[in-house]
Amino acid sequence: MDVSRLAALQARRSNIRNICIVAHVDHGKTTLSDSLLASNGFISSKLAGKVRYLDSREDEQERGITMKSSGISLYFNRGATLGLPSVEDEFLINLIDSPGHVDFSSEVSTASRLCDGCLVLVDCVEGVCTQTHTVLRQSLVEGIQPILVLNKMDRLITELKLSPTEAYAHLNGILEQVNAIMGTFHMENLMADDTKKYDERMAQLKERLSGGGDDIDASGEDWQLEDRDDSDFYFSPDRGNVIFASAIDGWAFRTENFAQIYASKLGVKVQSLRKVMWGDFYLDPKTKRAIGPKGLKGRPLKPFFVQFALENIWAVYDATTNDREKVEKIVKALNLKMLPRDLKSKDARGLLQGIMSQWLPLASTALMTVTEAIPPPATSQASRVSLFLDSDPALRSKTASIESALASCDAESEQTIAFVSKVYAIPTNMLPSTKPSRAISKPSKAMPGGAVSLEEIDARRARAAAMAASAKMSNLGNAQADLPSGNGAISLAVGPEGMQLPKVDANAASLHALAAAPTPSTHTPSIDDSANANQPSETLIGFARCYSGTVRVGQTLYVLGPKYDPLNQRDQSGNPLHWSELQVEKLYLMMGRELSELSAVPAGNIFGVGGLGGKLLKSGTLSSTLDCPSFAKVKGDPPILRVAVEPKNPSEMARLIEGLELLNQSDPCVEVFVQETGEHVVVTAGELHLQRSAGLPSNPTQDVRDDTSEDNGDRDADPTPSSASLGTVIATTPNKLATLQIRAVPLPSNVVTFIEGNAALLRRLTDDAELPAAAREEDTGSAEARRQDKVNVLSQLEHEFAIAVKEGWAVEKEVWADIGSRLWSFGPKDVGPNLLVNAVPNYTRASWSQSASSKRGKRNAAVASAPDSSDDKEVDEESATARLALEAEREFQSRSIKDYEAFVQTGFQLAAQAGPLCAEPMRGVAFFVEDFKINVEAYDAKQASLLSGLIITTTRDACRQAFLRWSPRLGLAMYSCDLQAPSEVLGKVYAVLAKRRGRILSEEMKEGTPFFQIKALIPVIESFGFSDDLRKRTGGSASPQLIFSGFDVLDQDPFWVPTTKEELEDLGEKADRENLARKYMDGVRKRKGMFVERKIVEHAEKQRTLKIK
């Protein structure tokens, strides 16, 4: 089947199926894809599972896992499977193979958005794993139809040595687990929808009550949970949405396959036998009828599924391994065409695969299920269109025609709408315009097993030789063109190694051509420029689906960003707001590692689109009209792993920034930003994602937080009276004009949790308060609502403090009284889990809920305006200057904290943003401003003008010193580690976890398997290289899944030194035991260029100078 035929099938909407393959890592997705590709002649059926055709990246082949979503279009004739091929039964299958590693969950999200259904693979031995939950939930969120594939059934025979009856019980248990997960998701959605309807009804009833309807019962006590049909949510073999398979051996079946085989022998209808092929149904040998458990009457009968399906498969496996004579009988009984040399082969596994792939072909079973269980694009879009569009009633009324076009999936519609779920990079020399196109040949019918004829093999060899010769000449010509000319007309950029650096292409999206490297705590490695000097430039291709109309080459479309609003298309200056124009340059048919050019793509198809460089960031909507709303953003977990990058050669900084922008555009789960310290930071989902996205070594910016502990400690600080409370610091500005007293107190844990849980609300209230006064006055209702929201937040905050005081969680209970009216600000960034509280005697300021702007206080005039003396021509300059100085001194004497409260707040924000330990944000600290005095006697005109800035720095330093008066702690970012391991390697697993300072949470043995399910916590700092180390120590039998779980306090004082007699006797004066908190703190401080206290000279009597690493 050549590409032109596949392109022709794109116009038949009813015969199109868009599917993706999703599963946990190493559950057999790519192996299954290889078997499907072999049915279309891409690879040999004997190489399925070994080639990993869709893993086109070099690192994917080396690691043996999929790291990106890859699409390919397949041909399937449903009639040919039944022996009746017809044109009406020709189907176009748009297949997307997605990764299973948790670091690439965003790739699963982008693939799900483009598809109408998915194949969910579950390993029959490992069972339901963490990513299985994730992909099942993703299918429900995106509204796509899932098909369950119980893969690796061969492991039940060869590894676990289960009998057919035991295997049936094991499979039934896995199926029940999957259905329990689906039932949980169904109830969550049902309760969420019901709560939304209940709130809407109560709001309507209250409106009617306010209109005078006193007889209306608005209590809602008679409200009942809606009963919704959930039969379509569950998997059941008798419904045809469960496949039993072994992708590595090339076979798969449904209960329908064996029902068709035995229906004629038993003299029953296929549909009747299909209903009893799964479950507790047994064949009565006397009556030849199906009976239930009650009809057994103590007889040891076997279920239909065991007797007619599993026992036959077990028999084939046993015969190919132990009894070759029986193999010939099986081949003859099944009417299979096997060559004599294959039957006599000593390769038992090859013989087994040959028999099973002919008897129960995997590709035919899987694609037949896809065409029957997954709806066509038109049917699917009609039910999913509400998931794509905004639910705003005003917007929905304006876009009714758009919604109708999306639901109909009409290729003839005037409204062309497509969605680009992600953008990926491909080398420019891999584009169809730069290489000969490749035709895909249909398997020969004359050869058994879909084999290719000798003539076709010779033709392929000739084409391959011609392509190789052409590529060789092309590379030779490019090499000659790159040589510098003698007249100096060509300017070469020479790097630090004397190698030519490639120019950054406008569409390049890889960092491999950039001299970038992370900045670890000890040294700063960089990517070798010379190794990447000859890298080919890359082009950005959009992974898209057309939902309405037809996308054509040369067509002009609008690119709508995620924030685009059809009701607000332009800003006040008339410029486009979150949209731009795009001329479609190229359209491609996705063919795995290759692309085939198309002239047009009708609705319902998945395709690639070129020319998106600089037009689209991560994802977006393509539309022929600006009235189309932007599709909802693809949902995914936020990235959490940060790496600081810098160029080895500072002159390459511009290229680094450009490369980071392109990387940010091409990867849906990468964030790039510049920190306050000036560092360029790349944020990824994990270590593996970091190595794939940027090609960088795994050295993180150690993610920590400054926290407090209730244990006090001695810290060097400004002199403070001994009678002052713990955490109190009295600080004076350098010019001695102002003195303030600040006290730090730890916040109760429940208050910290409350503030962090409402960060989004606090950010919204803060942003709204910063609007111009005119904008706030335009909508008094919104302003009142914002004020009420602030009052509610303070009320809930006081309630949390009351609970903490009652339960004994609060330190120094008396300081929390009336905290709502004294609250000054949250921090850092006005939303963090730290508080600034007014405790100055005889000073009352507006509370946080009443302030016009909680982020920037209004600044009063620091110096009164000088009077205009231009009218008095006779007054000399000296007297005028003296008068102004006198007025300024009088004005200064009348100043108080009210004139400087904005600067105190700014100092607090700076301290909360960068704590004293390693300049990371603080967490869980309340700072009380207990006193503020102006020293009038030390007045100096020059120094008074500098007082505002000095108050900011003094407040910042005082907060940090007050923080250090308590026993500070570091908050470490933690991973939740989930892994499976056999019992014989448990000791090695625990050893690796202990080495990485992990903590075991649970250990359970999976019933019916020799595997233990282990859950643990491990610091993100210690996780780099953890997966590789674990696989090496366990021989590859354990592979972890790391998911970010939050921050955990490291209960160790970074400043601890032995002081007591017992500690000195045990550890000595040098404290040889490693201080882990100090190690982490010094690592971050050194990376940031901060002072690190280290002993350069050790054992001075020997004069041994240590080398600074």
N, C-alpha and C positions, 0 to 999 in steps of 0.2 A: 504494500500500500504506500503510494508516494504522497508527498506533501500536498499536491494539488487535490487529491481525493479527500484528504482530511479537511482541507480548507472548504471544499464543497459541502462537507457534512455540517459545517458550522451554521449553515442556513436552516437546518432542520431542528427547530427548537425542541420538539417533543422527543428527539433521539439524542439529546445531549445530556450528559451526566457530569457534574463537577464534584469531585471527591478529593479528600485528603486522608492521609494515613497518619494516625496519631497513636502514641503509646508512651510507656515508660522507656527509659534508655535500655538498650540491648534486649528488647522484646521482639525483634525481628521485623521492623518496618522496612528497612532497605532490602533485606532478603526477599520479602514478599514483593517489593517493587521490582526486583530483578526477575522474578518469575512472571510477573505481568508483562514486563518488557520483552522477555523471551518469546512470548506468544505473538509479538509483532515483529520478530526478527531482528531486534536491536542487538541481542547477544544470544549465544548458544544456550540452550536449556541446561546443558551440563555445567555451565559456568554460573548459573543463577545462584546468588548468595556468595559468590567468590569475587566477582567483578566489582560489585557495589557501584553500578553504573551511574547512579544519580549523585554519588559522593564524588564530585568532580574536583574538589580542592585537594591539594597535596596533604595538608594536615588532617583532613578527614580520612584519607586512605591510611595514613600513618597511625592514627589513633583508633581507627575502626569504629568511629561514631559519626553520626550526621550532625553538622553544625549550621546548616542553612536549609531553608525550604527550596525545593527544586520542583519545577513543573514539567510535565510532558503530556503530549496528546497521543492517545491510543485508539486503535480501531478494533471494534468487536462486532461480530455478526452473531446475534443470538440464535438465529435460525440454523446456522451451520453447526452449532453445538447439538442441536436436536436432529441434525441430518437433513434439514430442509432450509438451505440458505436462500435468502431473498433480500431484495434491495430495501424493503420496508423494515427489516430487522437489523439494518446497519446502524451502529451507535458510535458516537464520538465520546470517548472518555477522557476528560481533562483531569489528570491525576497530579496531586501535589504530595511529595514525600517531605515530612516535617521532622525536626529533631525531637529527641526524647529527653535530652539533658535539661535539668532545671535552669541552667544558665541561658538557655535559648527558648524560654517559654514565650517570648514575644514573637518568635517565628511561628509558633503554633497559632497564636492569636491572629496574625496576619493571614495565615493560610485558611483559617476557619472563616474569616470574613468573606473570602472569595468563593467558597464552596457551598453546596446544598446538602452535603452529607459527608460522613467520615467513617473510616474503618478503625475501630478502637481495638488494638491488639493487647492481649493479656497473656503473659507467659504462664503456662499451665503449672509450672513448678513454683515459680516465685509468687504467683498470684497477684492480687491487687496491691499496687505500690503507690507511693506518694504522687507521682506524675499521672497515674491512672485517675486519681481523684481530680486532678487539675484539668485533664483533657475532657473528662466527662462533664465537668462544670462548664468548660468552655463551649462544648457543643450545645449545652442547654442555653447559655447566655446568647450565643449567636443564632439560635433557633434552627440548627441543622440536624438532619436525621442520622443517628449513629447506628452502625452495624458492629456487633461484637464478634471478634475473631479470637477464639481460644487457640493460641499458637503454641508451637513446640510440644505437640502431643507425643512426639517420638521420645522425649525425655522421660515420660511416664513409663515407657517400655524399657529403654536402655539404661537409664540412670536410677530411677526409683524402683524399678522391677515390680511394678504394681500389676495385679491381675486385672482382667477387664471389669470385674465387679468393683474392685477397689478404685480403679480409675474413674468409673462412673460416679461413685460417691464423691470423689475428689473434684471432678468437673462440676457436679451439682453444687458443691459448696462454694466454688468460685463464682458460679452464676448467681447464687443467692447473695453473695457479698456485693457484686456489681449492682444487682437490683435494689439492695438495701441502700446503696449510695444514691441511686437514681430516685428512690422514694424520699430520701432526705431532702434532696434538691427540689423535688416537686412540692413538698410541704413548705419549704422555705419560700418558694415563689408564690404559693397559694396564700400563705399568711401575709406576705408583703402586699400582694394585690388586694387582699381583703381589708387590710388595715388602711390602705389608700382609699378604697371605696367608702369605708366607714367614716374616715375623716371628711371626705367630700360630702357625705350625707349629713353629718353633724353640722358642717358649715352651712349647708342649705337650710337645715332646720332652724339654726340660730338666726339666719337672715329673715326667715318667715316669722319667727317669734318677735324679732325686733319690729316687724311690720304690724304687730297687733294680734297675731294668731296665738292667743293664750291657751287654747284648747289642744294645741299640738304637743304630743309627747316626744320630747327631744332627748329622753334618757338613753335611748338605744339599747335598752335591756333585752329586747326581743331579737336583737341581731344575732344571726347564726352564721357559722363558717360555711362558705359556699362549697358545695359538693361538685367537684370537677372530675370529668373522666380522665383517668390516668393510665389507661390500658396501653396507650402508645408510648409511654415512658419506659416500659420494662422490656427486657430481652427474654425471649422464649424461643427455643428451637422450632416449635410447631407454628410460629408466626413467620418463620423464614428469615429472621434477623440475627441468627447466631450461626457462625461458621466454625467448624472444627478443622484445624489445619496443622500441618508441619511444613513451614515454608522452606526449610533447609532440604527436606526430602521431596518437595514439589508436589504435595498432595493436599487436598482439602475436600470436605463434603458437608452437606446439610442433611438433615433427617429426610428431606424429600428425595435425595438420591437413592437411599436404601429403600424408601417406600416404593419408588418406581421399580426397583429390582425385584422386590418380593411381592408386590401386589398381585401380579399374574399367578405366581406360584401358590399364593394363599387364597386366590379367588375373591379378592376384595378390591374396592376402589382405592385409587391412590390417595385421595383426600381423606378417606376414612382411616387408612393405615398411617397417614402422616400425623394425625391427631394423637395417636397412641405410641408413636415412635420415641417420645421422650416423656419421662415421668414414671410413676409407679403403675405401669400397665404390663401385664404378663400374658403370654400365649398359653391357653389351656391346650395341652397336647391331645386331649380326647375330643373336645368340641371344636377345636381350631378357632376359638373365639378369644377376644381380648377380655381379660378380667382385671379387676382392681385388687387392692390389698386384702379386702374381705373375702375374696374368692380363692385365696391361696389355700386356706385350711391346712396350714402346716407343711405344704409341699414346697420344696426348695427350687422354685422356678426363678428364672432370670428375667429381668426387664427386657422389653423389646430392643431397647438401644444396646444393651449388652449382648444379647443373643444374635442380633442381625447385623450390627455395625462393628462394635469393638472386638468381638471374638474373631471376626474375619480379618481385621487389620492386624491383630496380634498374631494370627496364624501366618500371615505373609512375612512379618518380621522374624518369626521363629524359623520359618522354612528357609529364608535367605541366609540365615546365620548357621543353622544346625542341620538342615535336611535339604540338600540340593535336588534330590529325586522328587521331592514333593513340589518343588518350584515349577517343574514342567507341567505337572497336573494343574497347578493353580493358573498358569499362563493359558493353558488350553481351556480350562473351565471359564475363565474370564474373557476368552476370545481376544487375546492381546497379540499384537504382532511384535515379536521379539526376535532379533537376529540370533542365530546359533552361537556366534562368537560371544554375544552378550550373556547367553545362558551359561556358557562354560567359563566365563570370566571369573578370576579369583577375587575380584573386587566386589565383596558382598554388598557394600554400601551403594556402589554404582548400579548393581543389579536391582537392589531394592528400589532405588530412585526411578529406574527405568520402568519397573512394574507399576509402582504406585502412581507415577505421573501419567501413565496411560489409562490406568483404571479410574483414578479419582483426580483428574487434572486440576491443579490449583487455580490457574488463570481462568478457566471456564467457570468454575464454581464461584470464584470471587466476582468476576465481571457479570455473571448472570444474576447474582444477588444484588449487585449494584443497580443494574437496570430495573430490577423488580421492586426493591425496597426504597430506593432513593428517588425522590420526585424530580421531574424535569425543571429547568429554570423558571418557566412561567408559573408553575404551581408553587414552587418554593418562594419566589419573590412575593407572591400575593400574600403569604402568611408572614414574611419577614420584613416587609416594608416599614412596619411600625417601629421596628428595632433600629432602623437606620436614621429616621428623621426625628426632629425635635418634637416634643409633645406640647409645645406652647400653642394654645388654641388660636391666638392671633396669627401665628405663623402658619399653622395647618390650614386655616381658611384661605390664605393667599396662595398656598402651594398645593391646592387640591388637584389641579391638572397634572402637576409633577408626580404626585403620589399615585394618580391613576396610571400614568405612563410607566412608572416603576413596577406597579402590580401586574400590568399586562405583558411586560417584557416584549414589546412589539419592535421588531427591527425596522419597520417602516415609519416609525414615529418621527415627527419633526424635532422632538426634544431628545437630543443625544446626551446621555448621562453615563458616566463610568466612574469607578472608584479605584484609586491606586492605593493598595494596602501597604506597600513598602517599595523602596528603591534599592537596587543592588548594583554592584559594579561588575563589569565583564571586560576582559582585555579587548582592546580595539581590534586586534588582529583575529579575534574569534567571531567578529560580526560577519554576517553572510556577504556583505559587500566587499570584504577583503579576502574571502576564500571561496572555493567552489562549493556549490550546494550539494547536499548528500540526499540521495533518494533512498527511501526505505522500501525494501522488497517484501512482498507478502510471502509467508511461508509456503513452500510447495506442498500441494495436497498429495502428491504421489509418494512422498517420502514419509515414513512413519515418524510419529512424535514431532511433527513440524520441522523435520530436517530440511536442509537446503541442498538443491541439486548440485552436481559437480560443475555444470556450466555456470551456474550462478556464483559458485565459489571462485572460479577462474575470472569471471567478470569483476568481482569485488576486489580480487588481488590486483588486477590491472588498474582499477580506479585508485586503489590505495597507493600503488607505485607512482602513478601520475601525480597524485596529490603530494606525495613526499618529495618528488623531484621539483615540483613547483614551489613548495615551501622552502626547499633548500636554496633555490635560485633567489627567492624573495629575500631570505635572510642574508644572503651574500650581498645582494644589492643594497639592503639597508645598512650593512656594516660598512660598505664602501662610502655610502652617503654620509655616515656619521664621522668619517675621518676629517680632521681640520685641513683647510686649504692653506696653501703656502702664502697667499697674499693677505692673509689676516682678515678676510671678509667675514669669516665665521667667528663669533665670539663664544668662547667656552667658559663655563662656570667651573672653576677648579675647587674641589673640596679639600679638606685637611689631609686626605691621603693622596692627593694629586690625581684623583680620578674625576672624570667628567660626570657632573650631576645632571640627571635628566630634568627637563623642564616639566613643570606641573601642568597637566592638561586641564582644560576648563571643566571637564567632566570627571576628572580623577577623583576616586573616593577611597583610596587606600593610603595608609600611612607608611607603607613599606618603602616609598621613595623619599621619605623625610628623615632627617637626622634627628630623631626624637627619642627620648629615653626617660624613664622615671627617675625620680630623685630619692633613692633610698637613704637610710640613716648613715651608711658608712661611706659610700662613694656613688658617683653618678655615671653609670654605664650608658652608652648610646648605641643606637643602631648603626651598624657599619655602612657608611655611604657607598663604599666600593662594591659591597655585595648587592646593592640595589641600583647601581648605576645603569644597568642594562634592562631594568624592569620595563615592560611595555606599558604605554599609557592605557588608561581604562575609561570606559564609557558607562554612564548611568542609564540603567534600564528600569522602567517602572513595571511592577508586577500588578496587573490591573484586571478588572472585569467590567464588561459593558452590560449595563442594566436596562438601557433603553436606547432605541435608535441604532445607528450604525456609525462607528468611528472609521474615518477614512484618512488616508495619507494626504497631507496638505490642508486638512480641515483646521479651522481656527476655533479653539475652545477656550473657555475660561477655567483657570485653575483656582478652586475655592479652598482656602485654608480651613483648618478646624474651627477657627473663631469667626468665620464669615457669617454675616447675618443679612438675609435678603431684605430686611426692613431698614437696614442701615448700610447701604452699599458704598458710600463715600464719606470722607471726613469733612470737617468744616472748610478745608481748603479745596475741596473738590477732587482730591486724590483717591484712587482706589483703596478701599479698606479691606485688607485680608483677601484680595484676589488679584489676579494678573491674567494676561492673555498668553496663549500658547498655540503655536502652529505645529501640528503633528508632523514630525519628520519621518519617522519609521514606525511600522507596526510589525510585530513578530509573532510567529507561532512557537510556543514553548516546546522545545524538543530535547529536554534534559540538558546535556552539555552543549547543545547547539541551538541556533535560532534559525528560523526560516521566515523570509520576508513575506508580508501580506499587504494587499492593497486596501482591504477593508475588513472590519470585524463586526458582525451583527450582534444584536443583544443576546445575552445568555452565555457568552463565551469568555474564557480566560485568555489573556494575551499579554504581550510585552509591548511597551511604548517607549520610543526614544525621543531625545530632545528635551528632557526634563531638567537639565543642568541649570541650577540657580532659580528654577521656577517653583519647586516643590520641596518641602521639608518633611521627610519621613513618610507622610501619607497625606492624601487630599482627594478632592472630588473634581472631576472633569465634566464640564457641562457646556452646552451650547447656549444657555440662557442664564442670566444673573438672578432670575427668580427661583432658581433651584437652591434649596438649603444644603449646607454642607453635611455630609454624612457624619454620624457619630464617630468619635475617635476610637480607634481600636484599643480595647482595654488590655492592660497587662501590668505585671508587678513592676514597681519603680526600681531602677538600678541602685546599688548600694556600695559597690566597690570603687573607691577613688584612687586615681593614680596621677601624680603630678609629672608633667613632661616638660622638657626643655631641650633646645637644640644643642648639639655638641659644639657647633660653630655658631656663636651669637649672631653672625651676619645672616644666618638662615632663619631667623625668627619669623620673617614675613611668610616664608614658605610653610613653616610649621603652623602658623595661624590659618593659612589657607587650607592646608590639609586637614586640620581639626574641623573646620567648617564643613568640608566635604564629607568627612566621617560622620559628623553630626547629622548631615542630610541623609546619608545612605543607610544608617543603622537605626531601626525603630526603638532600640533599647539602649542607646548611648546618649549621654548628656555631656556637653562640653561647656565649661564656663571658666571665668577668671575669678579667683578668690581675692579677698581684700588684701592679701599679702602680695598680689601680683602673679601668683602661680597659675599656670594653665593646667586645668584639671580635667581628666577624662573619667567619667563615671560609667561603669559597666555592671552587668548582672553578677559577675563572678570571675574567678581566675581564668577559667577556660574561655569565657566570653571575651575577656581582656586580651588574651593571646590571639584569638581569632580575629578580633575587630581591628586591633592596632599593631599586632605583631610585636608587642612589647614584652620584656621580661616581667615576671610577676613580683614586683616590689611595690607595696602599697604606701599611700600616705596613711600612716597608722591612725585609725579612727578612734578617738578617745573623747571623753567628756570629763570636765572637772566637776567633782562631786564632793560632798561633805560628809563627815561622820560625827557622831555625838561625842567621841572621845577627844578630849582636849590634848593639846601638844604645845611645846615651847617653840616659838617662832621669833625670829628677829623682826622687830617692827618698831614703829615710832613709839616714843615713850608714852605710856598710858598709866594713869593712877592705878595702884594695886586694888583699890576699892571698886573699880569699874567691872562690869559684868564681862563674862567670857565672850570674845569676839568683838570687843569694843576697841576702836582706834580713834585717837584725836590727831588730826592732821592740820598743818598750817601751810598756807601757800608760801612759795619761796620769797615773796616780797613782804611777808608778815602782815598783809592787810586783811586776811580772812582766815578764820579757824572754824573747822567743822568736826563734829563727832559722829561717827557712823558705827553701827553695830550690826554684825552678821549673825543670823539665827537660821538653823536648818529648817526647811519646810517639811511638814508631815508628808508621808509618801502618798496618801490618798489625795492630797491637794495637788501634788505634782502630777499625778495621773489625770486629775480633772483638767488641769490647765493644758496638758499636752493633748488630751482628747478633744478640746475645744479650740485648738490652734487655728483651724480654718475660720471659725466664727470670729475670733479675735482679729485675725488678719483682715477679714471683710469689714469689720467695724472700724478698724484703724484706717484702712484705705478710703472708706467713705468719709471719715472725718477730715481727711486731707483735701477733699474737693474744695474748689473755690467757693467763697461765700455766696456768690451769685447762683452757682449751681445748687447749693444747698437750699437757698431760699425759694427756688423754683418749685420744689416738691416738699412742702411742709409735712405731708403725711409720711414720707420716707424718713425725714429727719426725726419725727416723733417715734417712728418704729425703731430707728437705730438707738435712740435714747432708751426706749423701753427694753431693747435687747441688752444694752449695757446694764441696766438695772437688774434684769434677770440673771445675767452672768454674775454680778456681785452678790446677789441673793444666794445663788447656788454655791458661790465660793465661801460665803460665811457659813452656809450649812455644812460644807465639807470641813471647815475649821472646827465647827461645833462637834462634829463626829470625832475628829481627831482628839480634841480635848477630853471628850467623854470616854473614849477608849484608851486614853493614856499614850497616844502616839506622838503628841506634840511636846516639844521642848519648851520649858518656861511658859506655862499656859497663860499667864497674865498678859503677855505682850500681844496676844491675838484678839483681844477684846475690841469690838467695833472696828474690825480691819477694813470693812467695805468703805466706810466714810474717809478713812485715812490713806487708802491706796493711791499711790502716786503714778506708778507705771508698771507694766510687765516688761520683761527683758530676757534675752536680747531680741532686737528687732520688734519690740512691742508685743510679741506673742509668745515669748519663751517662758519656761517654768521657773522664773525668778521674779521677785517682787521688790519694788522700791516703795517704802512706807514712810509717811510723814509722822515723826514723833517729836518735832520741835515744840517746846513749851510755848504756849500763848501765840501759836501761829496756826491759822486755819486757812486751808486752800481749797479750791474746788475739787471735788472728788473725781475719780477717773470717769464715772458715768456722766458727769456734768460738763466735763471739759470739751471744748469745741474740737480739739485735735489731741488725741492721746499720744501721738508720735512726736510732735514738735510743739512744745508749749509756746504760747505767745510771748514774745520777747519785748519787755518794756524798754523804754529808752534809757540807755546807760548814762548818757550825758545830755543835759538839757541844751536845747538849741541856743547858740550865742545870739544875743540881741544885735539887731542891725544898727551899726553906728555910722552909717554912711551919711545920715542927715546932719550929724553933729560934726561939721568940718573943723571946728576949733579944738576938739579934744585930741590931745597928742596920743601917739601910739602906745607910749609907756603906761599912761593912766588907763587906756582901754584894755591893755593886756592884763594889768593888775586887777581891774574890775572883773574881767572874765575868769581869771584864776580864782578870785575870791568867791564868785558865784559857783564855780565848779567844786570848790572845797565845801561850801555849804550844802550843795546838792549831794555830795558824797557822804556827808555826815548823816543825811536823812535816809540813806539806803538801808535795805534789810534783805532777808532771804527772798522776799517776793520778787526783787529785781534780778535775782540770779537763779531762780528755781529751774529755768530752762537749761542752764549750764550744768547744774547738779544732775539733772535727768540725763543729759548727754554723757556725762562722765560715768553714770551708772550703766548706760547702754554699752559703752565701750568696755567696761569691766566685765559685764555679763557675756559679751561676745568673745572676749579673749581673756581667759582666766590666767592666774599666775603660774600654774604648773607647766603648761605647754601651749599657751595661747589658743586653747580650744574653748568652746562655749561652756559656761557654767550651767549647773542643773540643781534645782532644789535648794536655793538660798534666798532668804529675805533680808534686805538691807534696810535698817531703820536709821533715818537721819534724825539724831537726837538733839543736835545743837548746831547753830550756825551764827557766828559773830563777825562783825566788821570792826577792825581795829582802827578807829578814827584817829588816834594819836600818831600812828605811823604813816599818816597820809603823805603821799608824794604824787605830784601830778603825772609824772611819766609812768610810775608804777601803777597808778590807778587805771590807766588806759589798757594795761595788760591783764587786769584782774579777771576778766571774763574767761579768757583762755586758760589762765592758771587755775581757776576753779574747776574747770573740766578735768585737767590732768590730776589735780589734787584729789578730786572725788574718785576718779578712776583708781589711783594708787591706794587710797584709803579703803575702797571696797576690796581690792585684792589683798591688802594686809589684814583686813578683818576676816576675810575668807581663810587666810592661812592661820589665824589664831585657833581655829578649829582643826581637827585632824582631817586633812584633805584626802580625797580618794579619786581614783580614775574610773571612769565608766567605759568599759570595753564593748565594742560592737561584737555581737555573738551570732554564730551560725547554729542552726538546728541541724544536726547530722542524723540522717536516716540511712541505714544500710542493712544488708542481709549477708550472713556469713555462715558457712557450715561449722559444726561443733569443733572440728579438728583445728581450726585456725582462730578460735575465739581468743586464745591467749595472745596471739600476735596482734589481733585487732585492739585488744586492751592496751598492749604495750605501745602501739602507735598513738592511741588516744592519750595515754598518760604522758608520752613524750611531747605531745602538742598541747598539754595542759587542758585536756578535755574532761568533761564530767558526764558520767553515765546516768541517764534518766530512767531507762527501762530496758529490760531484756526479756523477750518472750520467744518461745519456740513455736514456729508455725506448724499447726497440726497437719500431720500426714506428710511432712517433709523433714529433711535433716537440717533445715536452715533455722537460724536464730534471727529474730527481728530486733535490732539494737537502735535505740534512740539516745542521742547524746548532745551536749552543747560544747562548742569549741570556739575560742576567740578567732575573730577574723584575721587578726595579726598573725596567728599561728597556723592558719589554714593553707598558706601558700606552699604548694608541693605536697599537701596532705594526701590528695587522691593518688598521686603517683607513688608516694611512699607506701600507702596502704596496699596498693595493687602489687608492688614488688614484694612486700613482706608476706602477703597471703597467696602469692602465685596467681594473682588475677581472680581469685574466688570471691573477693569483696570489693564492691565499688560504691562509694558514698554519694548521697545526694545532699547538698548543702543549701539551706534556705535561711535567709536572714530572719532572726527572731527578736531583735531589739538590742538594748544595752543592758549590761550586767555590771554591777559595781565590783571592782577588784578590791577586796577588803584587806589592803596592805598599805601602810603608810610609806610613801616614797621617800620621806625624810628620816625614816627610822634608823637609829644607831643604838648599839648596846650601851645601856647606862647603869642598870642595876648590877649588883655583885654577881648574881646568878647568871645574867646574860654575859657579863665579861668573862666569867669562868668557862662558860659553855662555848662562846664564839670568839673570844679574844677582842682586843681593841680594834682590830681592822674589820671585824664582822665578815668573816670569809663567806658566809652564806649569801647567796645572790639575792638582792632585793629586786624582785620582778617588777614592781611598780616603778622603781627608780630606773630600771633598764628601759621600760617603755617610754617613760617621761624623757629621759635623755635622748632616746632615739628620735622622738618628735622634735625636741628642741634643737638638736643638731641639724636636722633636715631643714628647719625653718631659719637657721642662722642665728639662733639665740645662744646665750651663754650657757655652757655646760661645765659644771664643776668636775674636774678630773685630776687625778694624781699623776703628774708626769714623772716624778721621781719617787721611786719606791725603794725602801731599804737604803737610806741615804749614806750609810757607812760604806756601802759597796759602789756608790755612784753609778747606779744602773738607770739609764734613761729609757723610758718606754717609748716605743714607736707609736705615733698617732695613726690609727688605721682610718 
